[in-house]
């Protein structure tokens, strides 16, 4: 077995049930698919809380920021988010331009660009 094959086999073993997508810079972003709902739901609730309290919204989770930097953002979005409704960001700006545009979740909540 070639050294490269051994390295790939070891990487797979270490990653366990991790999935990944390619970033625009050629690196891979790895995430646990079992954590997606928890990450996005907690962030969604924190955004709602911030809007209610009229304070700045929390920064996007690393997973969402990585989707914005993906080589193929639409594929990464579909792979990670799929049909999830607990994402505090608009889909089209994220997949088309890599911009995180906050959704308006409450009447007082902002609908501004985060990055």
C-alpha angles and dihedrals in degrees: 000000000000119000091245091055091049091051092050091048091051091048091053092049092050093046093054108180093353120135127200147189132203120259122219090255092058098255121118126240113215124201139167109247089207090064098051097091093046093049096046096040094049091049091047091052092046089052091051090049091050091050091049091050091042094234131128115292118247120259117269115268116261090251092058092045089052091052088056089054096045121126089230103027095180092054092046090049092051092044094050106028104024105159097346113139097192098087116118093206134081113254102219100053089046097051098033101041108008091245123140106223113182118232119232101247100168132027089253096038121111123252096197136133114266097188 
